[in-house]
Amino acid sequence: MLIRVLAADSLQENGFDVLEAADAGEALRILNERDDVDVLFTDVSMPGPMDGVALAYLMHDRRPDLGLIITSGRDTPDLAALPTSSVYLAKPYLPQELADAVERQTVH
């Protein structure tokens, strides 16, 4: 949770509006209720029955225009197996690297 809070604070400091979700289920509820979300930033390892890669694939199918950033500090996924046009950001990353990745993935 601390890493999520730090990432959210960093993005807010860079001018992004941020919505936080504790797990994939909460993220899905938010994404189903709102159409103003431009980027999903998810970790490979998430609490609950769905990991971040599965969440990214599900949202890629539902909303192909949604920018996807996938991160991990432990479980590096097969990059070729990630959703098309997603970005992988390995931990540890600098706050500016995260902001730059979000900017690149934001729908204009």
C-alpha positions in Angstrom: 0.0 0.0 0.0 2.8 2.4 0.8 4.3 2.1 -2.7 0.8 2.8 -4.2 0.4 5.9 -2.0 3.8 7.2 -3.0 3.1 6.6 -6.7 -0.2 8.4 -6.4 1.3 11.3 -4.6 4.1 11.6 -7.1 1.6 11.6 -10.0 -0.6 14.2 -8.3 2.5 16.4 -7.8 3.0 16.1 -11.6 -0.5 17.4 -12.3 -2.3 14.1 -12.9 -5.7 13.2 -11.3 -5.4 9.9 -9.6 -7.9 7.3 -8.4 -6.6 4.5 -6.2 -7.7 0.9 -5.9 -6.6 -1.6 -3.4 -7.1 -4.6 -5.7 -8.3 -5.6 -9.1 -11.9 -5.9 -8.1 -11.9 -2.3 -6.8 -10.1 -1.2 -10.0 -12.7 -2.9 -12.2 -15.5 -1.2 -10.3 -13.9 2.2 -10.8 -13.2 1.5 -14.5 -16.7 0.3 -15.1 -18.3 3.3 -13.5 -16.0 6.0 -15.1 -15.2 6.6 -18.7 -12.8 9.5 -17.9 -9.9 7.3 -16.9 -7.1 7.5 -19.4 -4.4 5.2 -17.9 -4.4 2.0 -15.8 -1.2 1.7 -13.7 -1.1 -1.8 -12.2 1.3 -4.1 -10.4 1.9 -7.7 -11.6 1.3 -8.8 -8.0 -1.9 -7.6 -6.6 -4.0 -8.9 -3.7 -7.1 -10.9 -4.6 -7.9 -13.5 -7.3 -6.7 -11.4 -10.3 -3.1 -10.3 -10.9 -2.2 -7.0 -12.7 -1.5 -8.7 -16.0 -4.9 -10.3 -16.1 -6.5 -7.0 -15.2 -4.6 -5.2 -18.0 -5.7 -7.8 -20.5 -9.3 -7.6 -19.4 -9.3 -3.8 -19.7 -7.4 -3.9 -23.0 -10.3 -6.1 -24.4 -12.9 -3.8 -22.9 -11.3 -0.5 -23.6 -8.5 -0.7 -26.2 -8.0 3.1 -25.9 -7.0 2.8 -22.3 -3.3 3.3 -21.6 -1.7 0.5 -19.7 1.4 0.6 -17.5 2.4 -2.6 -15.7 5.0 -2.6 -13.0 6.7 -5.1 -10.7 9.7 -5.4 -8.4 9.6 -9.1 -8.1 7.9 -10.9 -10.9 9.1 -9.7 -14.3 6.5 -10.7 -16.8 7.3 -12.0 -20.3 7.3 -8.6 -22.0 6.2 -10.2 -25.3 3.1 -11.6 -23.5 1.8 -8.2 -22.3 -1.1 -6.4 -23.9 -0.3 -4.6 -27.1 0.9 -1.0 -26.5 1.3 -1.5 -22.8 4.4 -0.2 -21.0 6.4 -2.2 -18.5 8.0 -0.1 -15.8 10.4 -2.1 -13.5 10.7 -1.2 -9.8 12.4 0.7 -8.5 11.5 3.6 -10.8 12.0 7.3 -10.4 8.9 9.4 -9.9 9.7 11.2 -13.2 9.9 7.9 -15.1 6.4 7.1 -13.9 5.1 10.5 -14.8 6.7 10.2 -18.3 5.2 6.8 -18.8 1.7 8.1 -17.8 2.1 11.0 -20.2 3.0 8.7 -23.1 0.1 6.4 -22.4 -2.5 9.2 -21.9 -5.1 9.5 -24.6 -5.1 12.9 -26.1 
